[in-house]
């Protein structure tokens, strides 16, 4: 509540530093309308030109379904990998001191600062059949560049910072006394992590997972070079949208975008519900 002052028996509320609720709410709605709601409304209205039958035939075309499966599947794989190794990376950066630690910590943010096209070219150069790493994997029968595996690799690369930077502050605020108390009660390291540490960092871990997944679904620049862009095999949905735009099929491009928007929204909704459940479970335990 805002502090109040009294003058001649009349209570006066102290003015707030920020404007009132009505003004701030109006500005928020206006800003969201300009930035988010109006573009989304235009995106939802454009496929109406096709009619329901045209919309359905567009989004269920074999080439479109293959691109959607690759985009969401590779994004999910990349987010899962980042959820595991991003947690390990954040743990090492918080709990250990080693040479060149500031350099390693700075390298985590490299996918944020690096242009996505540059990242795609670099990954392609490394993992191409004649690249430094691709040349070593080739004799083993492993081909990365120009395959769905290369798409998953690129999406993993650009999503790692989201998990690390989301989990890292939570680990820094986690008191070591809790782990020591668990150990004093006879719990081993696995039980301490399972029942003490993991429930505490679960909301942050789910948030990082959701951010990495959402970032990977719409990724374009770092994927088109390493994917090979072969229809029905290594063609992602954002590239298919660009192809339809170049063919002046704006309604078809919007139809694919609507499907991606709907699936992404449903998956993020489920993740947010899981995140809320994890927070309530942690509050109930504490």
Secondary structure, DSSP 8 states (H G I E B T S, - for coil): ---EEEETTEEEE---SS--HHHHHHHHHHHHIIIIIHHHHHHHHHGGGGHHHHHHHHHTSHHHHHHHHHHHHHHHHHHHHHHHHHHHHHHHHHH---TTHHHHHHHTTHHHHS-HHHHHHHHHHHHSTTSTTHHHHHTTT---TTSHHHHHHHHHHHHHHHHHHHHHHHHHHS-HHHHHHHHHTT--HHHHIIIIIHHHHHHHHHHHHHHHHHHHHT--HHHHHHH---TTTT--HHHHHHHHHHTT-HHHHHHHHHHHHHHHHHHHHHHHHHHHHHHHHHHHH-
